[in-house]
Every structure is written in C-alpha cells, then in structure tokens.
Amino acid sequence: MLKFFFATNEVVNDEFEFAHHLLQELLIGGTETSTNTVEWGITELIRNPMVMKRAQTELEIVIGTNRLVEEADLHKLTYVQAVVKEILRLHPPAPLLLPHSSVDEVCEVAGCYDLPPRTSY
C-alpha cells in the first residue's frame, strides 16, 4: 500500500485522495503569494501617496479612463513597471524559497572561490 505525506503531517493512503490534497496545496500556495503581493503593493502605495498619484496619472494618460489595461499596454507603462518591481523587491512573494547549502566538503565556485562545508547561499 502506498502512503503519501504532506506538510500537515497527514498520511494519505489513496491515490485519488493524494491528487486531491496535492492540487489543494498547489492552489492555496499559488493564490496566497499573489494575494500577499497585492496587499503589500496597496500598503506601499498608501504609504507613498505621491507615488500612487504619479502611477495613476501615467495610467490615465496612457490608458485613459474608458478601458482596462491590456498586455499590449504594459511596455508603455514605465513608471508603473518600476513601482511593481520595487514592491516585489521590498516584499518578494517567496522570500526564503528553498534553502541551499554546499556539500560536506569544500566546494569550488567558478574556479576562483572555495566555499567551506555546509555554507548556506
């Protein structure tokens, strides 16, 4: 019998139940990061009203008030792009990602640098 383990320490015995849990975790994980990024973006714009006003002005000039932003418009919105990049820099959606470390022996990088054993990067 196959047993699958999840981050919640649940043991799943059925393949159908495994697929259900896997899809659920993927959906929750994917939406949580997007939601957090949008929340931080709004927070930063509220903290910086001059930045918000300048971004709104650029949107009104480039897009207007009668339609939604389309993908073809993005290259024209240079200030809005800079604002989004700064928000992602300040509040990355996955700040720690997966931890990395070197192996148990000295690791040579680019032929110039030696990383001591178990160095995190």
N, CA, C and O atoms as a printed pandas DataFrame, in Angstrom:
     atom_number atom_name residue_name chain_id  residue_number  x_coord  y_coord  z_coord
0              1         N          MET        A               1    0.837   -1.167    0.000
1              2        CA          MET        A               1    0.000    0.000    0.000
2              3         C          MET        A               1    0.891    1.242    0.000
3              4         O          MET        A               1    1.866    1.309    0.748
4              5         N          LEU        A               2    0.554    2.231   -0.843
5              6        CA          LEU        A               2    1.306    3.472   -0.915
6              7         C          LEU        A               2    0.845    4.426    0.166
7              8         O          LEU        A               2   -0.347    4.523    0.457
8              9         N          LYS        A               3    1.798    5.132    0.762
9             10        CA          LYS        A               3    1.472    6.165    1.741
10            11         C          LYS        A               3    2.161    7.449    1.315
11            12         O          LYS        A               3    3.337    7.440    0.954
12            13         N          PHE        A               4    1.440    8.533    1.356
13            14        CA          PHE        A               4    1.965    9.826    0.977
14            15         C          PHE        A               4    1.882   10.748    2.179
15            16         O          PHE        A               4    0.908   10.707    2.930
16            17         N          PHE        A               5    2.907   11.586    2.367
17            18        CA          PHE        A               5    2.946   12.506    3.496
18            19         C          PHE        A               5    2.912   13.938    2.984
19            20         O          PHE        A               5    3.522   14.254    1.963
20            21         N          PHE        A               6    2.197   14.799    3.696
21            22        CA          PHE        A               6    2.107   16.203    3.339
22            23         C          PHE        A               6    2.667   17.056    4.451
23            24         O          PHE        A               6    2.966   16.567    5.541
24            25         N          ALA        A               7    2.808   18.354    4.160
25            26        CA          ALA        A               7    3.365   19.286    5.141
26            27         C          ALA        A               7    2.543   19.332    6.421
27            28         O          ALA        A               7    3.064   19.682    7.479
28            29         N          THR        A               8    1.276   18.986    6.336
29            30        CA          THR        A               8    0.406   19.000    7.510
30            31         C          THR        A               8    0.561   17.737    8.335
31            32         O          THR        A               8   -0.189   17.528    9.288
32            33         N          ASN        A               9    1.534   16.879    7.981
33            34        CA          ASN        A               9    1.786   15.592    8.632
34            35         C          ASN        A               9    0.630   14.617    8.457
35            36         O          ASN        A               9    0.484   13.670    9.229
36            37         N          GLU        A              10   -0.187   14.855    7.443
37            38        CA          GLU        A              10   -1.271   13.923    7.130
38            39         C          GLU        A              10   -0.700   12.744    6.351
39            40         O          GLU        A              10    0.204   12.910    5.533
40            41         N          VAL        A              11   -1.218   11.588    6.602
41            42        CA          VAL        A              11   -0.850   10.411    5.831
42            43         C          VAL        A              11   -2.035   10.099    4.917
43            44         O          VAL        A              11   -3.174    9.977    5.369
44            45         N          VAL        A              12   -1.742    9.973    3.622
45            46        CA          VAL        A              12   -2.787    9.717    2.638
46            47         C          VAL        A              12   -2.510    8.356    2.018
47            48         O          VAL        A              12   -1.405    8.099    1.540
48            49         N          ASN        A              13   -3.508    7.492    2.026
49            50        CA          ASN        A              13   -3.333    6.134    1.524
50            51         C          ASN        A              13   -3.858    5.931    0.107
51            52         O          ASN        A              13   -3.450    4.983   -0.565
52            53         N          ASP        A              14   -4.725    6.772   -0.347
53            54        CA          ASP        A              14   -5.409    6.598   -1.624
54            55         C          ASP        A              14   -4.813    7.545   -2.667
55            56         O          ASP        A              14   -4.535    8.702   -2.353
56            57         N          GLU        A              15   -4.612    7.074   -3.903
57            58        CA          GLU        A              15   -4.051    7.915   -4.956
58            59         C          GLU        A              15   -4.986    9.067   -5.309
59            60         O          GLU        A              15   -4.518   10.172   -5.586
60            61         N          PHE        A              16   -6.282    8.835   -5.304
61            62        CA          PHE        A              16   -7.244    9.898   -5.582
62            63         C          PHE        A              16   -7.164   10.971   -4.503
63            64         O          PHE        A              16   -7.154   12.166   -4.798
64            65         N          GLU        A              17   -7.108   10.532   -3.258
65            66        CA          GLU        A              17   -7.006   11.473   -2.143
66            67         C          GLU        A              17   -5.682   12.231   -2.215
67            68         O          GLU        A              17   -5.627   13.415   -1.883
68            69         N          PHE        A              18   -4.618   11.554   -2.646
69            70        CA          PHE        A              18   -3.313   12.197   -2.822
70            71         C          PHE        A              18   -3.412   13.317   -3.857
71            72         O          PHE        A              18   -2.940   14.430   -3.623
72            73         N          ALA        A              19   -4.028   13.016   -5.001
73            74        CA          ALA        A              19   -4.174   14.018   -6.057
74            75         C          ALA        A              19   -4.998   15.203   -5.563
75            76         O          ALA        A              19   -4.689   16.354   -5.869
76            77         N          HIS        A              20   -6.039   14.917   -4.803
77            78        CA          HIS        A              20   -6.891   15.975   -4.252
78            79         C          HIS        A              20   -6.073   16.884   -3.328
79            80         O          HIS        A              20   -6.138   18.107   -3.455
80            81         N          HIS        A              21   -5.317   16.309   -2.416
81            82        CA          HIS        A              21   -4.502   17.091   -1.482
82            83         C          HIS        A              21   -3.411   17.874   -2.216
83            84         O          HIS        A              21   -3.143   19.029   -1.884
84            85         N          LEU        A              22   -2.790   17.253   -3.199
85            86        CA          LEU        A              22   -1.736   17.915   -3.954
86            87         C          LEU        A              22   -2.282   19.142   -4.674
87            88         O          LEU        A              22   -1.694   20.221   -4.592
88            89         N          LEU        A              23   -3.399   18.990   -5.379
89            90        CA          LEU        A              23   -3.997   20.117   -6.089
90            91         C          LEU        A              23   -4.438   21.207   -5.130
91            92         O          LEU        A              23   -4.311   22.394   -5.431
92            93         N          GLN        A              24   -4.953   20.809   -3.985
93            94        CA          GLN        A              24   -5.376   21.777   -2.983
94            95         C          GLN        A              24   -4.176   22.585   -2.481
95            96         O          GLN        A              24   -4.265   23.807   -2.360
96            97         N          GLU        A              25   -3.071   21.926   -2.192
97            98        CA          GLU        A              25   -1.878   22.629   -1.722
98            99         C          GLU        A              25   -1.308   23.549   -2.795
99           100         O          GLU        A              25   -0.858   24.653   -2.489
100          101         N          LEU        A              26   -1.324   23.101   -4.053
101          102        CA          LEU        A              26   -0.835   23.942   -5.143
102          103         C          LEU        A              26   -1.702   25.180   -5.311
103          104         O          LEU        A              26   -1.181   26.277   -5.510
104          105         N          LEU        A              27   -3.005   25.018   -5.233
105          106        CA          LEU        A              27   -3.925   26.146   -5.384
106          107         C          LEU        A              27   -3.752   27.145   -4.253
107          108         O          LEU        A              27   -3.658   28.349   -4.492
108          109         N          ILE        A              28   -3.709   26.655   -3.034
109          110        CA          ILE        A              28   -3.560   27.542   -1.879
110          111         C          ILE        A              28   -2.205   28.238   -1.917
111          112         O          ILE        A              28   -2.119   29.442   -1.680
112          113         N          GLY        A              29   -1.153   27.490   -2.212
113          114        CA          GLY        A              29    0.181   28.083   -2.267
114          115         C          GLY        A              29    0.306   29.124   -3.359
115          116         O          GLY        A              29    0.966   30.145   -3.166
116          117         N          GLY        A              30   -0.317   28.884   -4.504
117          118        CA          GLY        A              30   -0.237   29.831   -5.615
118          119         C          GLY        A              30   -1.042   31.090   -5.392
119          120         O          GLY        A              30   -0.638   32.167   -5.832
120          121         N          THR        A              31   -2.175   30.980   -4.717
121          122        CA          THR        A              31   -3.006   32.165   -4.508
122          123         C          THR        A              31   -2.526   32.986   -3.325
123          124         O          THR        A              31   -2.661   34.210   -3.328
124          125         N          GLU        A              32   -1.975   32.341   -2.328
125          126        CA          GLU        A              32   -1.531   33.075   -1.144
126          127         C          GLU        A              32   -0.417   34.055   -1.488
127          128         O          GLU        A              32   -0.424   35.185   -1.000
128          129         N          THR        A              33    0.529   33.653   -2.308
129          130        CA          THR        A              33    1.631   34.548   -2.662
130          131         C          THR        A              33    1.130   35.734   -3.470
131          132         O          THR        A              33    1.574   36.861   -3.254
132          133         N          SER        A              34    0.209   35.494   -4.400
133          134        CA          SER        A              34   -0.341   36.592   -5.201
134          135         C          SER        A              34   -1.116   37.566   -4.321
135          136         O          SER        A              34   -0.977   38.781   -4.461
136          137         N          THR        A              35   -1.925   37.036   -3.422
137          138        CA          THR        A              35   -2.714   37.879   -2.529
138          139         C          THR        A              35   -1.808   38.718   -1.644
139          140         O          THR        A              35   -2.034   39.917   -1.487
140          141         N          ASN        A              36   -0.789   38.104   -1.068
141          142        CA          ASN        A              36    0.141   38.840   -0.211
142          143         C          ASN        A              36    0.865   39.948   -0.973
143          144         O          ASN        A              36    1.059   41.042   -0.443
144          145         N          THR        A              37    1.261   39.672   -2.199
145          146        CA          THR        A              37    1.957   40.676   -3.007
146          147         C          THR        A              37    1.045   41.857   -3.305
147          148         O          THR        A              37    1.475   43.007   -3.209
148          149         N          VAL        A              38   -0.203   41.594   -3.662
149          150        CA          VAL        A              38   -1.151   42.681   -3.924
150          151         C          VAL        A              38   -1.395   43.500   -2.661
151          152         O          VAL        A              38   -1.435   44.729   -2.711
152          153         N          GLU        A              39   -1.557   42.818   -1.530
153          154        CA          GLU        A              39   -1.767   43.536   -0.265
154          155         C          GLU        A              39   -0.580   44.435    0.062
155          156         O          GLU        A              39   -0.768   45.582    0.469
156          157         N          TRP        A              40    0.644   43.928   -0.113
157          158        CA          TRP        A              40    1.814   44.748    0.161
158          159         C          TRP        A              40    1.898   45.897   -0.832
159          160         O          TRP        A              40    2.289   47.005   -0.465
160          161         N          GLY        A              41    1.539   45.647   -2.079
161          162        CA          GLY        A              41    1.551   46.715   -3.078
162          163         C          GLY        A              41    0.622   47.851   -2.708
163          164         O          GLY        A              41    1.001   49.019   -2.791
164          165         N          ILE        A              42   -0.590   47.518   -2.300
165          166        CA          ILE        A              42   -1.546   48.538   -1.886
166          167         C          ILE        A              42   -1.037   49.268   -0.647
167          168         O          ILE        A              42   -1.157   50.489   -0.547
168          169         N          THR        A              43   -0.468   48.519    0.293
169          170        CA          THR        A              43    0.078   49.134    1.509
170          171         C          THR        A              43    1.175   50.141    1.174
171          172         O          THR        A              43    1.186   51.251    1.706
172          173         N          GLU        A              44    2.097   49.756    0.292
173          174        CA          GLU        A              44    3.187   50.665   -0.075
174          175         C          GLU        A              44    2.669   51.894   -0.809
175          176         O          GLU        A              44    3.190   52.991   -0.610
176          177         N          LEU        A              45    1.655   51.732   -1.653
177          178        CA          LEU        A              45    1.093   52.887   -2.365
178          179         C          LEU        A              45    0.360   53.821   -1.410
179          180         O          LEU        A              45    0.403   55.039   -1.584
180          181         N          ILE        A              46   -0.311   53.269   -0.404
181          182        CA          ILE        A              46   -0.975   54.116    0.599
182          183         C          ILE        A              46    0.072   54.875    1.417
183          184         O          ILE        A              46   -0.137   56.036    1.768
184          185         N          ARG        A              47    1.185   54.228    1.716
185          186        CA          ARG        A              47    2.265   54.886    2.469
186          187         C          ARG        A              47    2.949   55.979    1.658
187          188         O          ARG        A              47    3.528   56.904    2.228
188          189         N          ASN        A              48    2.888   55.882    0.347
189          190        CA          ASN        A              48    3.563   56.829   -0.545
190          191         C          ASN        A              48    2.556   57.444   -1.517
191          192         O          ASN        A              48    2.516   57.054   -2.684
192          193         N          PRO        A              49    1.743   58.396   -1.060
193          194        CA          PRO        A              49    0.685   58.949   -1.909
194          195         C          PRO        A              49    1.191   59.636   -3.173
195          196         O          PRO        A              49    0.488   59.657   -4.184
196          197         N          MET        A              50    2.401   60.199   -3.133
197          198        CA          MET        A              50    2.921   60.848   -4.342
198          199         C          MET        A              50    3.227   59.804   -5.426
199          200         O          MET        A              50    3.014   60.054   -6.612
200          201         N          VAL        A              51    3.723   58.644   -5.011
201          202        CA          VAL        A              51    3.994   57.557   -5.957
202          203         C          VAL        A              51    2.677   57.061   -6.542
203          204         O          VAL        A              51    2.574   56.835   -7.748
204          205         N          MET        A              52    1.654   56.891   -5.672
205          206        CA          MET        A              52    0.352   56.434   -6.155
206          207         C          MET        A              52   -0.231   57.430   -7.161
207          208         O          MET        A              52   -0.766   57.028   -8.195
208          209         N          LYS        A              53   -0.129   58.717   -6.864
209          210        CA          LYS        A              53   -0.671   59.748   -7.760
210          211         C          LYS        A              53    0.044   59.728   -9.104
211          212         O          LYS        A              53   -0.594   59.840  -10.151
212          213         N          ARG        A              54    1.367   59.585   -9.079
213          214        CA          ARG        A              54    2.126   59.554  -10.340
214          215         C          ARG        A              54    1.770   58.310  -11.168
215          216         O          ARG        A              54    1.665   58.389  -12.391
216          217         N          ALA        A              55    1.586   57.169  -10.503
217          218        CA          ALA        A              55    1.190   55.942  -11.214
218          219         C          ALA        A              55   -0.215   56.101  -11.795
219          220         O          ALA        A              55   -0.467   55.692  -12.928
220          221         N          GLN        A              56   -1.126   56.692  -11.025
221          222        CA          GLN        A              56   -2.483   56.932  -11.522
222          223         C          GLN        A              56   -2.469   57.871  -12.719
223          224         O          GLN        A              56   -3.194   57.658  -13.691
224          225         N          THR        A              57   -1.648   58.905  -12.649
225          226        CA          THR        A              57   -1.546   59.856  -13.753
226          227         C          THR        A              57   -1.033   59.176  -15.010
227          228         O          THR        A              57   -1.557   59.405  -16.100
228          229         N          GLU        A              58   -0.005   58.337  -14.862
229          230        CA          GLU        A              58    0.515   57.612  -16.022
230          231         C          GLU        A              58   -0.553   56.708  -16.624
231          232         O          GLU        A              58   -0.693   56.639  -17.845
232          233         N          LEU        A              59   -1.305   56.018  -15.776
233          234        CA          LEU        A              59   -2.383   55.155  -16.274
234          235         C          LEU        A              59   -3.445   55.959  -17.011
235          236         O          LEU        A              59   -3.926   55.528  -18.059
236          237         N          GLU        A              60   -3.816   57.120  -16.481
237          238        CA          GLU        A              60   -4.826   57.950  -17.129
238          239         C          GLU        A              60   -4.345   58.483  -18.472
239          240         O          GLU        A              60   -5.119   58.567  -19.425
240          241         N          ILE        A              61   -3.059   58.843  -18.546
241          242        CA          ILE        A              61   -2.509   59.374  -19.799
242          243         C          ILE        A              61   -2.364   58.278  -20.847
243          244         O          ILE        A              61   -2.767   58.465  -21.995
244          245         N          VAL        A              62   -1.800   57.151  -20.471
245          246        CA          VAL        A              62   -1.501   56.078  -21.432
246          247         C          VAL        A              62   -2.749   55.267  -21.773
247          248         O          VAL        A              62   -2.981   54.965  -22.943
248          249         N          ILE        A              63   -3.558   54.909  -20.771
249          250        CA          ILE        A              63   -4.700   54.016  -20.983
250          251         C          ILE        A              63   -5.991   54.798  -21.136
251          252         O          ILE        A              63   -6.828   54.457  -21.971
252          253         N          GLY        A              64   -6.161   55.830  -20.348
253          254        CA          GLY        A              64   -7.418   56.561  -20.314
254          255         C          GLY        A              64   -8.308   55.999  -19.214
255          256         O          GLY        A              64   -7.892   55.137  -18.440
256          257         N          THR        A              65   -9.523   56.493  -19.158
257          258        CA          THR        A              65  -10.444   56.057  -18.104
258          259         C          THR        A              65  -11.579   55.184  -18.624
259          260         O          THR        A              65  -12.443   54.766  -17.854
260          261         N          ASN        A              66  -11.581   54.907  -19.917
261          262        CA          ASN        A              66  -12.714   54.181  -20.510
262          263         C          ASN        A              66  -12.450   52.709  -20.786
263          264         O          ASN        A              66  -13.345   52.005  -21.252
264          265         N          ARG        A              67  -11.228   52.223  -20.505
265          266        CA          ARG        A              67  -10.939   50.813  -20.780
266          267         C          ARG        A              67   -9.968   50.256  -19.754
267          268         O          ARG        A              67   -9.367   50.997  -18.976
268          269         N          LEU        A              68   -9.826   48.927  -19.766
269          270        CA          LEU        A              68   -8.914   48.246  -18.852
270          271         C          LEU        A              68   -7.521   48.155  -19.475
271          272         O          LEU        A              68   -7.367   48.273  -20.690
272          273         N          VAL        A              69   -6.519   47.947  -18.638
273          274        CA          VAL        A              69   -5.148   47.759  -19.111
274          275         C          VAL        A              69   -5.064   46.415  -19.821
275          276         O          VAL        A              69   -5.601   45.418  -19.340
276          277         N          GLU        A              70   -4.394   46.390  -20.959
277          278        CA          GLU        A              70   -4.172   45.158  -21.716
278          279         C          GLU        A              70   -2.678   44.867  -21.759
279          280         O          GLU        A              70   -1.853   45.743  -21.500
280          281         N          GLU        A              71   -2.349   43.646  -22.084
281          282        CA          GLU        A              71   -0.939   43.249  -22.105
282          283         C          GLU        A              71   -0.129   44.108  -23.072
283          284         O          GLU        A              71    1.033   44.416  -22.803
284          285         N          ALA        A              72   -0.725   44.492  -24.179
285          286        CA          ALA        A              72   -0.022   45.312  -25.171
286          287         C          ALA        A              72    0.340   46.693  -24.618
287          288         O          ALA        A              72    1.230   47.353  -25.153
288          289         N          ASP        A              73   -0.330   47.134  -23.566
289          290        CA          ASP        A              73   -0.070   48.453  -22.979
290          291         C          ASP        A              73    1.104   48.455  -22.011
291          292         O          ASP        A              73    1.640   49.518  -21.699
292          293         N          LEU        A              74    1.511   47.295  -21.533
293          294        CA          LEU        A              74    2.484   47.229  -20.443
294          295         C          LEU        A              74    3.814   47.893  -20.766
295          296         O          LEU        A              74    4.409   48.520  -19.890
296          297         N          HIS        A              75    4.293   47.772  -21.992
297          298        CA          HIS        A              75    5.598   48.358  -22.319
298          299         C          HIS        A              75    5.562   49.888  -22.281
299          300         O          HIS        A              75    6.613   50.521  -22.183
300          301         N          LYS        A              76    4.379   50.487  -22.357
301          302        CA          LYS        A              76    4.246   51.949  -22.297
302          303         C          LYS        A              76    4.165   52.464  -20.866
303          304         O          LYS        A              76    4.330   53.663  -20.638
304          305         N          LEU        A              77    3.916   51.595  -19.907
305          306        CA          LEU        A              77    3.723   51.994  -18.515
306          307         C          LEU        A              77    5.031   51.841  -17.732
307          308         O          LEU        A              77    5.137   50.984  -16.856
308          309         N          THR        A              78    6.010   52.665  -18.049
309          310        CA          THR        A              78    7.335   52.509  -17.459
310          311         C          THR        A              78    7.340   52.798  -15.958
311          312         O          THR        A              78    8.003   52.088  -15.202
312          313         N          TYR        A              79    6.619   53.818  -15.518
313          314        CA          TYR        A              79    6.613   54.143  -14.086
314          315         C          TYR        A              79    5.876   53.068  -13.298
315          316         O          TYR        A              79    6.327   52.668  -12.224
316          317         N          VAL        A              80    4.763   52.605  -13.813
317          318        CA          VAL        A              80    4.010   51.548  -13.131
318          319         C          VAL        A              80    4.866   50.286  -13.040
319          320         O          VAL        A              80    4.858   49.606  -12.014
320          321         N          GLN        A              81    5.598   49.970  -14.099
321          322        CA          GLN        A              81    6.503   48.814  -14.057
322          323         C          GLN        A              81    7.561   48.983  -12.971
323          324         O          GLN        A              81    7.880   48.031  -12.259
324          325         N          ALA        A              82    8.102   50.187  -12.844
325          326        CA          ALA        A              82    9.112   50.447  -11.813
326          327         C          ALA        A              82    8.513   50.293  -10.415
327          328         O          ALA        A              82    9.166   49.773   -9.510
328          329         N          VAL        A              83    7.273   50.746  -10.243
329          330        CA          VAL        A              83    6.594   50.613   -8.947
330          331         C          VAL        A              83    6.406   49.141   -8.610
331          332         O          VAL        A              83    6.679   48.726   -7.484
332          333         N          VAL        A              84    5.949   48.356   -9.560
333          334        CA          VAL        A              84    5.737   46.926   -9.330
334          335         C          VAL        A              84    7.058   46.232   -8.994
335          336         O          VAL        A              84    7.108   45.407   -8.081
336          337         N          LYS        A              85    8.116   46.556   -9.716
337          338        CA          LYS        A              85    9.426   45.947   -9.433
338          339         C          LYS        A              85    9.926   46.315   -8.045
339          340         O          LYS        A              85   10.520   45.483   -7.359
340          341         N          GLU        A              86    9.691   47.558   -7.623
341          342        CA          GLU        A              86   10.125   47.975   -6.292
342          343         C          GLU        A              86    9.327   47.264   -5.211
343          344         O          GLU        A              86    9.879   46.887   -4.178
344          345         N          ILE        A              87    8.028   47.078   -5.442
345          346        CA          ILE        A              87    7.194   46.345   -4.478
346          347         C          ILE        A              87    7.677   44.901   -4.372
347          348         O          ILE        A              87    7.759   44.358   -3.271
348          349         N          LEU        A              88    7.997   44.277   -5.501
349          350        CA          LEU        A              88    8.494   42.902   -5.478
350          351         C          LEU        A              88    9.875   42.819   -4.833
351          352         O          LEU        A              88   10.219   41.804   -4.227
352          353         N          ARG        A              89   10.668   43.886   -4.960
353          354        CA          ARG        A              89   11.973   43.895   -4.308
354          355         C          ARG        A              89   11.821   44.011   -2.787
355          356         O          ARG        A              89   12.503   43.321   -2.029
356          357         N          LEU        A              90   10.918   44.891   -2.359
357          358        CA          LEU        A              90   10.705   45.090   -0.924
358          359         C          LEU        A              90   10.001   43.912   -0.264
359          360         O          LEU        A              90   10.302   43.556    0.876
360          361         N          HIS        A              91    9.060   43.310   -0.989
361          362        CA          HIS        A              91    8.233   42.235   -0.431
362          363         C          HIS        A              91    8.142   41.082   -1.420
363          364         O          HIS        A              91    7.101   40.904   -2.052
364          365         N          PRO        A              92    9.196   40.299   -1.571
365          366        CA          PRO        A              92    9.161   39.188   -2.527
366          367         C          PRO        A              92    8.104   38.163   -2.134
367          368         O          PRO        A              92    7.895   37.925   -0.945
368          369         N          PRO        A              93    7.434   37.552   -3.112
369          370        CA          PRO        A              93    6.365   36.595   -2.802
370          371         C          PRO        A              93    6.855   35.349   -2.077
371          372         O          PRO        A              93    6.108   34.757   -1.297
372          373         N          ALA        A              94    8.077   34.948   -2.317
373          374        CA          ALA        A              94    8.644   33.781   -1.629
374          375         C          ALA        A              94   10.018   34.180   -1.120
375          376         O          ALA        A              94   11.024   33.859   -1.752
376          377         N          PRO        A              95   10.082   34.881    0.021
377          378        CA          PRO        A              95   11.345   35.485    0.435
378          379         C          PRO        A              95   12.475   34.512    0.699
379          380         O          PRO        A              95   13.632   34.850    0.450
380          381         N          LEU        A              96   12.189   33.325    1.189
381          382        CA          LEU        A              96   13.276   32.418    1.529
382          383         C          LEU        A              96   13.464   31.314    0.501
383          384         O          LEU        A              96   14.527   30.697    0.444
384          385         N          LEU        A              97   12.459   31.062   -0.300
385          386        CA          LEU        A              97   12.484   29.982   -1.283
386          387         C          LEU        A              97   13.008   28.713   -0.621
387          388         O          LEU        A              97   12.695   28.450    0.540
388          389         N          LEU        A              98   13.785   27.937   -1.328
389          390        CA          LEU        A              98   14.356   26.728   -0.737
390          391         C          LEU        A              98   15.773   27.014   -0.283
391          392         O          LEU        A              98   16.574   27.548   -1.050
392          393         N          PRO        A              99   16.089   26.671    0.942
393          394        CA          PRO        A              99   17.461   26.932    1.397
394          395         C          PRO        A              99   18.460   26.056    0.651
395          396         O          PRO        A              99   18.192   24.886    0.377
396          397         N          HIS        A             100   19.595   26.626    0.330
397          398        CA          HIS        A             100   20.667   25.900   -0.345
398          399         C          HIS        A             100   21.888   25.893    0.551
399          400         O          HIS        A             100   22.113   26.828    1.319
400          401         N          SER        A             101   22.661   24.852    0.451
401          402        CA          SER        A             101   23.940   24.835    1.160
402          403         C          SER        A             101   24.903   23.933    0.404
403          404         O          SER        A             101   24.504   23.032   -0.334
404          405         N          SER        A             102   26.196   24.211    0.615
405          406        CA          SER        A             102   27.208   23.395   -0.052
406          407         C          SER        A             102   27.287   22.025    0.618
407          408         O          SER        A             102   26.761   21.822    1.713
408          409         N          VAL        A             103   27.935   21.119   -0.039
409          410        CA          VAL        A             103   28.054   19.754    0.472
410          411         C          VAL        A             103   29.013   19.713    1.655
411          412         O          VAL        A             103   29.499   20.753    2.099
412          413         N          ASP        A             104   29.283   18.539    2.158
413          414        CA          ASP        A             104   30.116   18.380    3.354
414          415         C          ASP        A             104   31.610   18.598    3.113
415          416         O          ASP        A             104   32.406   18.490    4.046
416          417         N          GLU        A             105   31.999   18.903    1.875
417          418        CA          GLU        A             105   33.408   19.138    1.579
418          419         C          GLU        A             105   33.553   20.526    0.946
419          420         O          GLU        A             105   32.550   21.133    0.569
420          421         N          VAL        A             106   34.740   21.019    0.829
421          422        CA          VAL        A             106   34.980   22.335    0.230
422          423         C          VAL        A             106   34.500   22.308   -1.217
423          424         O          VAL        A             106   34.804   21.385   -1.972
424          425         N          CYS        A             107   33.748   23.332   -1.584
425          426        CA          CYS        A             107   33.162   23.399   -2.927
426          427         C          CYS        A             107   33.792   24.576   -3.678
427          428         O          CYS        A             107   33.810   25.698   -3.172
428          429         N          GLU        A             108   34.305   24.322   -4.877
429          430        CA          GLU        A             108   34.921   25.377   -5.676
430          431         C          GLU        A             108   33.875   25.979   -6.605
431          432         O          GLU        A             108   33.156   25.254   -7.293
432          433         N          VAL        A             109   33.793   27.315   -6.622
433          434        CA          VAL        A             109   32.820   28.022   -7.450
434          435         C          VAL        A             109   33.555   28.865   -8.471
435          436         O          VAL        A             109   34.412   29.670   -8.106
436          437         N          ALA        A             110   33.240   28.695   -9.727
437          438        CA          ALA        A             110   33.793   29.474  -10.839
438          439         C          ALA        A             110   35.317   29.412  -10.890
439          440         O          ALA        A             110   35.949   30.302  -11.460
440          441         N          GLY        A             111   35.912   28.385  -10.309
441          442        CA          GLY        A             111   37.352   28.228  -10.340
442          443         C          GLY        A             111   38.114   29.238   -9.504
443          444         O          GLY        A             111   39.345   29.235   -9.500
444          445         N          CYS        A             112   37.391   30.111   -8.788
445          446        CA          CYS        A             112   38.049   31.183   -8.022
446          447         C          CYS        A             112   37.747   31.154   -6.532
447          448         O          CYS        A             112   38.565   31.594   -5.724
448          449         N          TYR        A             113   36.594   30.647   -6.165
449          450        CA          TYR        A             113   36.151   30.746   -4.774
450          451         C          TYR        A             113   35.956   29.361   -4.172
451          452         O          TYR        A             113   35.450   28.445   -4.822
452          453         N          ASP        A             114   36.365   29.232   -2.933
453          454        CA          ASP        A             114   36.151   27.989   -2.191
454          455         C          ASP        A             114   35.122   28.244   -1.110
455          456         O          ASP        A             114   35.305   29.115   -0.259
456          457         N          LEU        A             115   34.036   27.481   -1.145
457          458        CA          LEU        A             115   33.006   27.579   -0.107
458          459         C          LEU        A             115   33.292   26.545    0.964
459          460         O          LEU        A             115   33.481   25.369    0.650
460          461         N          PRO        A             116   33.326   26.959    2.222
461          462        CA          PRO        A             116   33.523   25.988    3.287
462          463         C          PRO        A             116   32.341   25.008    3.343
463          464         O          PRO        A             116   31.271   25.300    2.809
464          465         N          PRO        A             117   32.528   23.871    3.975
465          466        CA          PRO        A             117   31.428   22.885    4.067
466          467         C          PRO        A             117   30.192   23.475    4.735
467          468         O          PRO        A             117   30.290   24.261    5.678
468          469         N          ARG        A             118   29.025   23.079    4.225
469          470        CA          ARG        A             118   27.709   23.453    4.756
470          471         C          ARG        A             118   27.465   24.963    4.777
471          472         O          ARG        A             118   26.783   25.459    5.674
472          473         N          THR        A             119   28.013   25.707    3.797
473          474        CA          THR        A             119   27.781   27.139    3.678
474          475         C          THR        A             119   26.417   27.357    3.019
475          476         O          THR        A             119   26.131   26.786    1.967
476          477         N          SER        A             120   25.592   28.177    3.638
477          478        CA          SER        A             120   24.275   28.497    3.059
478          479         C          SER        A             120   24.433   29.603    2.024
479          480         O          SER        A             120   25.229   30.527    2.192
480          481         N          TYR        A             121   23.652   29.487    0.946
481          482        CA          TYR        A             121   23.654   30.541   -0.081
482          483         C          TYR        A             121   22.298   30.642   -0.707
483          484         O          TYR        A             121   22.088   31.469   -1.595
